Amino acid sequence: MRPLPIAGGFYTLPISSTAPKLRAIVLNTNLYLSGNKVTRGQTDPGNQLRWLESELQKAVDNDEKVPGLGSSMGKDLNGSCARGNQTREQGCGV
């Protein structure tokens, strides 16, 4: 397997080239942590959402399926609550 070009920590790669054609799209959820001072206040850090839209359109055009998966930490390394994953169990409130 050849190395992937990764800019911003998000990337895509084919999983299967036979029917059904599958593609993985991997996002960098660390860009959205509330404790991330570099990306705080940005609506689309690293243009990741624009890139995602483009990659999804390419998948549609190539008749590829893209499973929807996601992962997010409850708290970042500083103990701050991650945006979008704020639960009482994690002490983040709702």
ZAMARGU-4260 file (C-alpha; in steps of 0.2 Angstrom, whole numbers, plus 5000, padded with zeros to 4 digits):
<rodrens>
0) 5000/5000/5000 | 5007/5017/4995 | 5008/5031/5008 | 4993/5042/5010 | 4994/5061/5008
5) 4988/5067/5024 | 4985/5086/5026 | 4976/5091/5042 | 4974/5074/5048 | 4960/5069/5037
10) 4961/5057/5022 | 4952/5045/5011 | 4956/5028/5003 | 4947/5014/4994 | 4942/4999/5004
15) 4936/4988/4989 | 4936/4991/4970 | 4924/4977/4967 | 4905/4978/4969 | 4900/4986/4980
20) 4914/4998/4978 | 4918/5005/4996 | 4928/5020/5001 | 4934/5026/5018 | 4933/5044/5023
25) 4943/5048/5039 | 4940/5065/5048 | 4951/5073/5061 | 4938/5076/5075 | 4952/5084/5086
30) 4950/5100/5076 | 4933/5102/5084 | 4939/5100/5103 | 4933/5115/5113 | 4951/5115/5121
35) 4959/5117/5104 | 4966/5135/5105 | 4972/5134/5087 | 4955/5130/5079 | 4944/5139/5092
40) 4931/5150/5083 | 4934/5143/5066 | 4919/5136/5057 | 4928/5124/5046 | 4946/5121/5053
45) 4958/5116/5039 | 4943/5116/5026 | 4939/5099/5032 | 4920/5101/5029 | 4923/5108/5011
50) 4935/5093/5008 | 4922/5081/5014 | 4908/5087/5003 | 4920/5086/4988 | 4925/5068/4993
55) 4907/5063/4995 | 4903/5070/4978 | 4917/5060/4970 | 4911/5044/4978 | 4893/5047/4971
60) 4901/5051/4954 | 4911/5034/4955 | 4896/5024/4962 | 4906/5021/4978 | 4898/5018/4995
65) 4905/5027/5010 | 4900/5020/5027 | 4896/5033/5040 | 4907/5031/5056 | 4913/5043/5069
70) 4923/5044/5085 | 4925/5058/5097 | 4933/5059/5114 | 4922/5065/5128 | 4936/5077/5135
75) 4951/5083/5127 | 4969/5081/5135 | 4966/5097/5145 | 4950/5090/5153 | 4939/5102/5142
80) 4923/5094/5135 | 4923/5090/5117 | 4911/5099/5106 | 4896/5088/5101 | 4900/5075/5114
85) 4894/5083/5130 | 4886/5071/5142 | 4882/5071/5160 | 4892/5055/5163 | 4908/5063/5157
90) 4904/5078/5168 | 4901/5089/5154 | 4883/5093/5156 | 4870/5093/5142
</rodrens>
